[in-house]
């Protein structure tokens, strides 16, 4: 048996030890192979991947960075794999420019590499450059039409960028794929943004028919019911959602809005206070409680919630607007 074969068997045994709870023993075995790995790029790559998955990022990245001298000996595919994994690790440690360099070198080796292009798109999104991310994803679909994963990511980006017609075109292409239900949710949300509330409601209901406990579909139905002035329906849907997840912030918010719209201010206040008890760091809840107490002419309590809001963000713009409004009310 070759030494290389023995190494891979040792790696498998070390992984088994880790999986069965002998973590330190398994890690010790893996660390003992590092010296050999530095002479074998394939072993080094496998160990780096394992250490990365186990959360030992420094060890993994060091292994991969030491592989540079071997690049003239390994295949193009192997070099791309090494550089792409290095890029993922560099992203994790915030070295985005270095990660970008690794990925661009991968594309020089294989311009149509799907995984690398998706990673580059993710990287541009992190840098708040969604238009550039779109271009990389569009290029993938130009050469690989049957890539539903990429098409779905791109459709979501189009929605965020307001390219609604392009998003709808991709939604149509994704019919019959594993993304069909998620597309229905996304399409419903888009129709809701476009003011096509009845169509949105129909889509969310169709998802509920296929999956009665879909929280996204329930929330979508509740939101569009509220937009269609069916406040009581929205409240009942939110109650169903809260029965599935008592901490669902969106359900509390939509229910509170529906109650306020029906002029049931005290009930709305109670709902938003329940939401606050589950999330004390959400500024929209404090803003609603300020608004409700203002409408109920309880200015002291409104001021109290405003103080909590400023504790989260001293420069909160809407908070400052309410501060001025409360001050004017006191003068009057």
KEZA-175472 format. One record per residue: residue in one letter; z, x, y of N, C-alpha, C in turn. Coordinates in steps of 0.1 Angstrom, whole numbers, plus 5000, padded with zeros to 4 digits. Layout:
N
AZXYZXYZXY/...
END
This chain:
332
X500050094988500050005000500050095012/X499250055022499150135035500350125043/X500550225052501750215061501550095070/X500250065074500049955083500449825076/X500049805063500449685056501949675055/X502649785053504149785052504749735066/X504149785077504649745090504549595092/X503449535088503249385090504249315081/X504549365069505549295061506849305067/X507249425073508449435080508649345092/X507549325099507549235110507849095105/X507149055095507348915089508848895085/X509449005078510848995074511748985086/X511449055097512249055109512248915115/X511048855116510948725121511748625113/X511648635100512348545091513848555094/X514348685096515748705099516148625112/X515348645122515548575135515648425133/X514648375125514548225123515748175115/X516348255107517448205099518748245105/X518748285118520048305125520548445126/X519848535119520248675119519448745131/X519748705143518948735155519048885157/X520248945158520449085162519849175151/X520049135138519449215128517949215129/X517349095131515949095132515349165144/X516049155155515649235167515749385165/X516849425158516949565154515849615146/X515349535137514249575128512949585137/X512749495146511549495154511649625164/X512749645169512949765178512649895171/X513049895158512850015150511350045147/X510449945150509049965147508350005160/X509050015171508350045184507650175184/X508350275178507750415179506350415171/X506350345160505050335152504050255160/X504550145166503650055173502850125185/X503550225191502850295202501750385198/X501550395185500350465179499350375174/X499650245173498650145167498550025177/X497450005184497349895194497549755188/X497049735176497149605170498549565167/X499349665161500749645159501549625172/X501149705182501849695195501549565201/X500349515200500049375205500849265199/X500949275185501649175178503149175182/X503749295182505149315186505349265200/X504449295209504549255223504649105224/X503749035217503648895216504948835211/X505548895201506748845195507948865205/X508048985211509149005220509048915232/X507748885237507548795248508048655244/X507748605233508148475228509648465227/X510348585224511748585222512448605236/X511748615246512348635260512548775264/X512148875256512349015260511049065267/X510949015279509749035287509549185290/X510549255294510449395298509849485286/X510449465274509949535263508549505260/X508149375260506849335257505849385267/X506149385280505249435290505049585289/X506149655287506049795285505149835274/X505249765263504349795251502849775255/X502549665262501149645265500649735276/X501449775285501049865296500750005290/X501450035279501250165272499950175264/X499250055263498050055255496750095262/X496850115275495650155283494850265277/X495450375272494650485267493850445254/X494250335248493550295235492350205238/X492150165250491050065253489650115249/X489450245249488050285245487950285229/X489050265222489050255208489050115202/X489450015210489549875205488349795208/X488249685201487049595204487249525218/X486149475222486149395235487149285234/X487049205223487949095221489449135222/X489749245215491149295215491549335229/X490649395237491049445250491249315259/X490449215257490649095265491949025262/X492349025249493548965244494749045251/X494649175251495749255256495849225271/X494749235278494749215293495249075296/X494848975289495248835292496748815290/X497248875279498648865277499448935287/X498949055291499549135302499649045315/X498548975317498448895329499448785329/X499648715318500748615317502048675320/X502348795315503648855317503848895332/X502748945338502848985352503048865361/X502448755357502648625364504148595364/X504748605352506148565350507048655359/X506648775361507548865369507048865384/X506148775387505748765401504748865406/X504148945397503149045402501748975401/X501548885410500348805409499048885412/X499048975421497849055424497449145411/X498549205405498249275393497649195382/X498249075380497748975370496248935373/X496048915386494648885390493648995386/X494049115388493249235385492949235370/X493949205361493749205347492749105343/X492948985349492048875345490548895349/X490448945361489048975366488349085358/X489149175353488549275344488149215331/X488949115326488549035314487248975316/X487048905328485748835330484548935332/X484849055336483749155336483349185322/X484249185312483949205298483249085292/X483748965295483148845290483248735300/X482148715308482148625320482448485317/X482248435304482348295301483648265293/X484548365293485848345285486648225290/X486848125281487548005286488948025289/X489748095280491148115282491448195294/X490648295297490848375309490548295322/X489448215321489148135333490248035336/X490847975326491947875328493147945334/X493448065329494548145334494248175349/X493048215352492748245366492848125375/X492448005370492647885377494047855380/X494947875370496347855371496947945382/X496448075382496848175391496548135406/X495248085407494848045421495647915425/X496047835416496847715420498247765425/X498847865418500047925422499947985436/X498848025440498548085453498047975463/X498247855459497847735468496347745472/X495547775462494047785464493347695454/X493647565454493047475444491547465444/X490947485456489447485456488847595447/X489447715448489047825440489247805426/X490447745422490747705409489647615403/X489247515411488247425407486947495403/X486547595411485347665408485347735394/X486447785391486547855378486447755366/X487147635368487047535358485647475357/X485047455368483747395368482747485361/X482947615363482047715357482147705341/X483447685337483647665322482847545317/X482847435324482247315319480747325320/X480247415329478747435330478247495317/X479047575311478547655299479147595286/X480247525287480947465276481347315279/X480347225276480547085280481647025272/X481847055260482846995251484147065252/X484747065263486047125265487047015272/X487546925265488346815271489546865278/X490146975273491347025280491047065294/X489947145295489547185309489047065317/X488346975312487946855319489046775325/X490146765317491346685321492046765333/X492246895331492846975342492046955355/X490746975353489846965365489946825372/X489946725363490046585369491346565377/X492446625372493646605380493646685393/X492946805393492746875405491846805415/X490846735410489946655419490746545426/X491646485418492546375424493346435435/X494046545432494846615442494146645455/X492846685453492046735465491346615472/X491446495466490846375472489346365468/X488946445458487546435453487546325442/X487746195447487946085438486746055429/X485546055435484346025427484146125416/X484346255419484246355408485346335397/X486546295402487546275392487146155383/X486646045389486245935381485145965371/X484246055375483146095366483746165354/X484646255356485346325345486146225336/X486746135342487546035335486645965325/X485445925329484445865320484045955309/X483946085312483546175301484646195291/X485846165295487046195286487346075277/X486545965278486745845270486445885255/X487345845246487245875232487746005228/X488346075237489046205234490546185233/X491246285229492746275228493346255241/X492646265252493246245265493046105271/X492446015262492045885267493245805274/X494445815267495545735273496045805286/X496145935286496546005298495545985309/X494245975306493245945316493445805322/X493845715313494045575318495245575328/X496245655325497345665335496945725348/X496145835347495645905359494745815367/X493845745359492945655366493645545373/X494745485366495545385373496145435385/X496745555385497345605397496345625408/X495145675404494045695414493645555420/X493445455412493045325417494145275426/X495445305423496545255432496445325445/X496145455445495945525458494745475466/X493745425459492545375465492645225470/X493845165467494045025471493444925461/X492944975449492444885439493544855429/X494444775434495744755427495544665414/X494644565415494444485403493944565391/X492944655395492344735384493344835379/X494244885388495244985384496244915374/X496644795378497544715370497044685356/X495744655355495044625342495044755334/X494844865340494844995332496245025326/X497245005335498545035330499044945319/X498644815321498944715310498244755297/X497044805298496344845285497044955278/X497545045286498345155280499645105274/X500245015281501444945275501144875262/X500044815261499644745249499544835237/X499044955240498845055230500145135227/X501045145237502245215236503345145245/X504045045239504944965246506145045253/X506345165248507545245254507045355263/X505745345267505245455276505945435290/X506745535294507445525306506445535318/X505445615317504445625328503745495330/X503345425319502745295320503645195326/X504845195322505845095328506045115343/X506145245347506345275361505145235368/X503945265363502645235369502545075371/X502945005361502944855362503844805373/X505044865373506044835383505544855398/X505044975400504545015413503444925417/X502444895409501344815413501744665414/X502744625406503244485408503844475422/X504544575426505144575440504044575450/X502944655448501844655457501144525458/X501244445447500544315446501544205450/X502644245456503644145461504244065450/X504344125438505044055427506344125425/X507244105435508544185435509344155423/X509544035418510344005407509844065394/X508544065393507844135381508144285382/X508044345393508344485395509844515391/X510744435395512144445392512344445377/X511744345371511944325356511344445349/X510244495353509644615347510544735348/X511144755360512044865363513244855354/X513744735352514844715343514544755328/X513244725324512844765311512744915310/X512344985320512145125321513545195321/X514545135328515845185328516545165315/X516145065307516745045294516245155285/X515145215287514645325280515245465284/X515345475298515845595304516745555316/X518045565314518945515325518945615336/X518345725335518345825346516945835353/X516045745350514745745356514745715371/X514645825379514745805393513645715399/X512445725394511345645399511645495397/X512245455386512545315383513545265394/X514545345397515545305407514845285420/X514045375424513445375437512445255438/X511645225428510745105429511544975429/X512644975421513444855420514144835434/X514644935439515244925453514344885463/X513044935463512044895473511744745471/X511644705458511244565456512344465461/X513644505458514744425463514744425478/X514544535485514444535499513344445505/X512244455498511044375502511344225501/X512244185492512744045491513944015499/X514244115508515344095518516744085511/X516844145499518044155492518644295494/X519144315507519444445511520744495504/X521644415502522944465495522544505481/X521744425474521344465460520544595460/X519644605470518844735471519844855474/X520744835482521744945485522444985472/X522844885464523544915452522645005442/X521344965442520445035433520245175438/X520145195451519945335456521245415454/X522345355455523645425452523745465438/X523245375429523145415415522245535413/X521145535420520145645419520845775424/X521645765435522245885440523345935431/X523945855423524945905414524345985403/X523045965401522346045390521546165396/X521346165409520646275415521046285430/X521946385432522446405446521646495454/X520446535449519646635457518346575461/X518146445460516846385463516946325477/X516146385487516246345501515846205503/X514846155495514346015497515345915495/X516345945486517445845483518345835495/X518645945501519545945513518845875524/X517545895526516745835537516845685535/X516645635522516645485520518045435523/X519045505519520445455522520745455537/X520245555544520345555559519645425564/X518445405560517645285565518345155561/X518845145549519445015545520744985552/X521545085554522745065562522545045576/X521445095582521045065595520644925596/X519844875587519344735587520544635585/X521544685578522744605575523744615587/X523344685597524244715609525544785606/X525444875595526544955592526245095596/X526345125609525845245615526745365610/X528045345608528845455604528545505590/X528245415581527845455568526445525568/X525545465577524245535578524345675583/X525245695593525545825598526145915587/X526945865579527545945568526445995558/X525545905554524445945545523546045552/X523346025565522546125572523146265572/X524446265573525246395572524946465559/X524946385548524646445535523246495534/X522346415540520946465540520746595547/X521446615559521346745566522046855558/X522946815550523646925541522546985531/X521546895528520446945519519447025527/X519146975539518147035548518547015562/X518947115569519447105583518247065592/X517047095588515847075597515046955592/X515646865584514846755579514246665590/X512946665590512246595602512546445602/X512446375591512746235591514246215594/X515046305589516446295592516746305607/X516046395614516146405629515746275636/X514646215631514146085636515245985635/X515845975623516945875622518145915630/X518446035632519546075641519346025655/X518146045660517845995673517845845674/X517445775663517445625663518845575663/X519745635655521145595654521845625668/X521445735674522045765687521645655697/X520345615697519845515707520545385704/X520845345691521445225688522945215693/X523545335693524945335698524945315713/X523945375720523845355734523645205738/X522845145729522545005732523644905727/
END
